Amino acid sequence: MKQEGSRLILLIGYIGAGKSTYSQKLWKEAPETTLRVCMDEIIQMASFYDFQPALRSLYRGEEAHMILRGLALGLDVIVDRTNLERRTRATYLQMGRRLQELARRLLDTLDSPDLFGSPPSQVVQQRIVEWTQDLEDGLLYQQALLYAYQQYEWSSPPLFPSSIPQTYRDLLVKIAHLKIVGIHFDVPPDLCLKRRLEAEDRRLRERMRPIHWEKVLQDMIRRFEPPTLEEGFDELWILDENFEKKAIYTSTSASHR
């Protein structure tokens, strides 16, 4: 039986493409095991939609913290932002792969004969600190992994739903089999602009300062780099304006389904 891992889902598309609507749909399918992380909402909570360049590191840090903690708990994590450029997507792909590799190394530690004679909790926590201290944003990885370990070490295994790992080792297996999915919303720019101008939250967003959505969209079109499997995705979905799948590509074979 093939082991099912958790998922890191990157949404890719212009403003008005339907990313937030679709991410909410995905979340509602399994709210107990899904975390949606939206940069727009982080900025809204921190600055009431008034993006402050001086707070850029704060926004990014909160987003990374939420993503890593969610993945470390074995949740499906949806990253709801435009993700138009390869370098932006690479940041999240790297997060997922690094955490996946750390989970695999921790599994090896738990299965090692050398562990006998030492308190497992002490060894696991030591390894987490040791392996994350030299990573970029290592403290975020460390905090996420230690938090997840403590949840399973000190609390009773959850009974429901069955998709939640029952032991810490099960959790590591789930992370070790992480699947990274890119979802590209292939929606005509004119329709994206129309949706953005008609959105219910438009006035809220523009309360602090006017936004020239046409210019925003044109800049996005200029910067957009179509996603490819070669970036490191396990799967790449192409959706139309109605969320119908136009194509699904996998890392083992690129084919229309």
C-alpha positions as CSV (number, residue, x, y, z in Angstrom):
1,M,0.0,0.0,0.0
2,K,1.4,3.4,-1.0
3,Q,2.1,5.7,1.9
4,E,0.1,8.9,1.7
5,G,2.1,12.0,2.6
6,S,1.0,15.5,3.5
7,R,0.8,18.1,0.8
8,L,2.3,21.6,0.2
9,I,0.1,23.3,-2.3
10,L,1.2,26.4,-4.1
11,L,-1.4,28.5,-5.9
12,I,-0.2,30.4,-8.9
13,G,-2.1,33.1,-10.8
14,Y,-3.0,36.7,-11.2
15,I,-5.2,38.8,-9.0
16,G,-8.8,37.8,-9.6
17,A,-7.9,34.4,-10.9
18,G,-9.9,32.7,-8.2
19,K,-7.1,31.5,-5.9
20,S,-8.7,32.4,-2.6
21,T,-12.1,31.0,-3.6
22,Y,-10.4,27.7,-4.6
23,S,-8.2,27.6,-1.6
24,Q,-11.3,28.0,0.7
25,K,-12.9,25.2,-1.3
26,L,-9.9,22.9,-0.7
27,W,-9.9,23.8,3.0
28,K,-13.6,23.0,3.4
29,E,-13.0,19.5,2.1
30,A,-10.8,18.6,5.1
31,P,-10.7,21.5,7.6
32,E,-9.2,19.3,10.4
33,T,-6.1,18.5,8.4
34,T,-5.7,21.5,6.1
35,L,-4.1,24.9,6.8
36,R,-4.5,27.8,4.5
37,V,-1.8,30.5,4.6
38,C,-2.6,33.8,2.8
39,M,-0.2,36.7,2.6
40,D,-3.0,39.2,1.9
41,E,-4.6,38.2,5.2
42,I,-1.4,38.4,7.1
43,I,-0.9,42.0,5.8
44,Q,-4.5,42.7,6.6
45,M,-4.1,41.6,10.2
46,A,-0.8,43.4,10.6
47,S,-1.4,46.6,8.7
48,F,-5.1,46.6,7.6
49,Y,-4.1,46.1,4.0
50,D,-1.7,49.0,4.1
51,F,1.4,47.2,3.0
52,Q,4.5,48.7,4.7
53,P,7.9,48.0,3.1
54,A,9.5,48.3,6.5
55,L,7.4,45.4,7.8
56,R,8.2,43.1,4.8
57,S,10.4,40.8,7.0
58,L,7.6,40.6,9.6
59,Y,5.0,39.6,7.0
60,R,7.4,37.0,5.5
61,G,8.4,35.7,8.9
62,E,4.8,35.1,10.0
63,E,4.0,33.4,6.7
64,A,7.1,31.1,6.9
65,H,6.3,30.3,10.6
66,M,2.7,29.2,9.7
67,I,3.8,27.2,6.7
68,L,6.5,25.3,8.6
69,R,4.5,24.7,11.7
70,G,1.6,23.3,9.6
71,L,3.9,21.0,7.6
72,A,5.6,19.8,10.8
73,L,2.2,18.8,12.2
74,G,1.5,16.7,9.1
75,L,-1.1,19.1,7.7
76,D,-1.9,19.9,4.1
77,V,-0.7,23.5,3.7
78,I,-2.1,25.8,1.0
79,V,0.0,28.8,0.1
80,D,-2.5,31.4,-1.2
81,R,-0.5,34.1,-3.0
82,T,0.3,34.9,-6.7
83,N,3.6,33.0,-6.8
84,L,4.2,34.4,-10.3
85,E,8.0,34.1,-10.4
86,R,10.2,31.0,-10.2
87,R,12.4,32.5,-7.5
88,T,9.3,33.1,-5.3
89,R,8.1,29.5,-5.8
90,A,11.6,28.2,-5.1
91,T,11.4,29.6,-1.6
92,Y,8.4,27.4,-0.8
93,L,9.7,24.4,-2.6
94,Q,12.9,24.6,-0.6
95,M,10.9,24.8,2.7
96,G,9.0,21.7,1.8
97,R,12.1,19.7,0.7
98,R,14.2,20.8,3.7
99,L,11.5,19.7,6.1
100,Q,11.0,16.5,4.2
101,E,14.7,15.7,4.5
102,L,14.8,16.5,8.2
103,A,11.8,14.2,8.8
104,R,13.7,11.4,6.9
105,R,16.8,11.9,9.0
106,L,14.7,11.8,12.2
107,L,13.1,8.6,11.1
108,D,16.5,7.1,10.6
109,T,17.4,8.2,14.1
110,L,14.4,6.6,15.7
111,D,15.1,3.4,13.8
112,S,18.8,3.3,14.7
113,P,20.1,0.6,17.1
114,D,22.4,3.3,18.5
115,L,19.3,4.9,20.1
116,F,18.9,2.1,22.6
117,G,20.2,3.2,26.0
118,S,19.5,6.8,25.4
119,P,16.2,8.6,26.2
120,P,14.5,8.9,22.7
121,S,13.1,12.3,23.6
122,Q,16.5,13.7,24.5
123,V,18.1,12.3,21.3
124,V,15.3,13.5,19.0
125,Q,15.4,17.0,20.4
126,Q,19.2,17.2,20.2
127,R,19.1,16.1,16.6
128,I,16.5,18.7,15.7
129,V,18.6,21.5,17.2
130,E,21.8,20.2,15.7
131,W,20.5,19.8,12.2
132,T,18.7,23.1,12.0
133,Q,21.2,25.5,13.6
134,D,23.1,26.2,10.3
135,L,20.1,26.4,8.0
136,E,18.8,29.6,6.6
137,D,15.8,30.4,8.8
138,G,17.0,27.5,10.9
139,L,15.2,28.7,14.1
140,L,11.9,28.6,12.3
141,Y,12.5,24.9,11.3
142,Q,13.7,24.1,14.8
143,Q,10.7,25.7,16.5
144,A,8.2,24.0,14.1
145,L,9.8,20.5,14.6
146,L,10.1,20.8,18.4
147,Y,6.6,22.0,18.7
148,A,5.3,19.1,16.7
149,Y,7.4,16.6,18.7
150,Q,6.1,18.0,22.0
151,Q,2.5,17.7,20.8
152,Y,2.9,14.0,20.2
153,E,5.2,13.4,23.2
154,W,3.0,14.9,25.9
155,S,-0.5,14.5,24.6
156,S,-2.7,11.4,24.0
157,P,-2.8,10.2,20.4
158,P,-5.8,11.6,18.6
159,L,-8.7,9.3,17.9
160,F,-10.4,11.3,15.1
161,P,-10.1,11.9,12.2
162,S,-8.2,8.7,11.2
163,S,-6.1,10.8,8.7
164,I,-4.2,12.4,11.7
165,P,-1.0,10.4,12.5
166,Q,-1.4,8.3,15.6
167,T,2.3,8.4,16.8
168,Y,5.3,10.7,16.3
169,R,6.8,8.1,14.0
170,D,3.7,8.1,11.9
171,L,3.9,11.9,11.7
172,L,7.5,11.8,10.4
173,V,6.5,9.2,7.8
174,K,3.7,11.5,6.6
175,I,6.1,14.4,6.3
176,A,8.8,12.2,4.7
177,H,6.3,11.5,1.9
178,L,5.4,15.1,1.4
179,K,4.0,15.9,-2.1
180,I,4.4,19.4,-3.5
181,V,1.6,20.4,-5.8
182,G,1.5,23.6,-8.0
183,I,-1.9,24.8,-9.1
184,H,-1.8,27.3,-12.0
185,F,-5.0,29.3,-12.7
186,D,-4.9,29.8,-16.4
187,V,-7.5,32.6,-16.5
188,P,-7.7,35.4,-19.2
189,P,-6.3,38.7,-17.8
190,D,-9.4,40.6,-18.8
191,L,-11.6,38.3,-16.7
192,C,-9.1,38.6,-13.7
193,L,-9.4,42.4,-13.8
194,K,-13.2,42.3,-14.0
195,R,-13.3,40.0,-11.0
196,R,-10.9,42.1,-9.0
197,L,-12.9,45.3,-9.7
198,E,-16.1,43.7,-8.7
199,A,-14.7,42.0,-5.6
200,E,-16.5,42.7,-2.3
201,D,-13.3,43.6,-0.5
202,R,-12.2,46.2,-3.1
203,R,-13.3,49.2,-1.0
204,L,-11.8,47.7,2.1
205,R,-8.4,47.3,0.3
206,E,-8.6,50.8,-1.1
207,R,-9.6,52.5,2.2
208,M,-6.0,53.3,3.1
209,R,-4.8,54.3,-0.4
210,P,-6.1,54.0,-4.0
211,I,-5.0,51.0,-6.0
212,H,-4.6,51.1,-9.8
213,W,-5.6,47.5,-10.5
214,E,-4.9,47.7,-14.2
215,K,-1.3,48.7,-13.5
216,V,-1.0,46.0,-10.9
217,L,-2.2,43.4,-13.4
218,Q,0.0,44.6,-16.2
219,D,3.0,44.3,-13.9
220,M,2.0,40.8,-13.0
221,I,1.7,39.8,-16.7
222,R,5.2,41.2,-17.3
223,R,6.7,39.3,-14.4
224,F,4.9,36.0,-14.8
225,E,6.9,32.9,-15.5
226,P,4.8,29.8,-16.2
227,P,5.4,27.0,-13.7
228,T,7.1,23.8,-14.8
229,L,7.7,20.4,-13.2
230,E,11.4,21.0,-13.5
231,E,11.1,23.5,-10.6
232,G,10.6,20.6,-8.3
233,F,6.9,20.0,-8.2
234,D,5.5,16.5,-7.8
235,E,2.3,17.5,-9.6
236,L,1.3,20.5,-11.6
237,W,-2.4,21.3,-12.2
238,I,-3.7,23.7,-14.8
239,L,-7.2,25.0,-14.0
240,D,-9.5,27.2,-16.1
241,E,-11.7,30.1,-14.9
242,N,-14.3,27.6,-13.7
243,F,-11.8,25.5,-11.7
244,E,-12.0,22.7,-14.3
245,K,-8.7,20.8,-14.7
246,K,-7.3,21.4,-18.2
247,A,-4.3,19.2,-17.5
248,I,-2.4,17.5,-14.7
249,Y,1.3,16.8,-15.0
250,T,3.3,14.5,-12.7
251,S,7.0,14.3,-12.0
252,T,7.1,10.8,-13.5
253,S,5.2,11.6,-16.7
254,A,3.8,14.7,-18.2
255,S,0.4,13.8,-19.7
256,H,-3.1,15.2,-20.0
257,R,-5.7,13.4,-17.9
